[in-house]
């Protein structure tokens, strides 16, 4: 498996991974994203903007994460130019539990560090304990919890 910044030709596969993950969350009765939010066109725009990282096995996209240089929604208090932010971590169900998430997190740390940033930050719904354990097991520390609408989100960071 290898991780890299997504290429424009990866966009359709990235959209498929995101839709699969969104539907799986709905099926598990823990919805988070709307399947319809991940159209090929909307994901293509984000990929063209350099916002996705992919994990590939052979040439197949098996996991994705969105890599951003700013996050005014969840991290409005972050000092500009110090952090990168990860969102929408998703892994094909056939690859769950095989280290794809860890590889994507490791790439995020390496890439943010290569950009001279001090922190990699992310958030998740606060009641998603398995996801929180994944982040904490990787080395992220809980910064705080914030309320957005009717949900509470745990904000994590790792120093680079």
Secondary structure, DSSP 8 states (H G I E B T S, - for coil): -EEEE--GGGHHHHHHHHHHHHHHHHHTT---S-GGG--HHHHHHHHHTT-EEEEEETTEEEEEEEEES--TTT-TTS-TTSEEEEEEEEE-GGGTTTTHHHHHHHHHHHHHHHTT-SEEEEEEETT-HHHHHHHHHHT-EEEEEEEETTEEEEEEEEE-
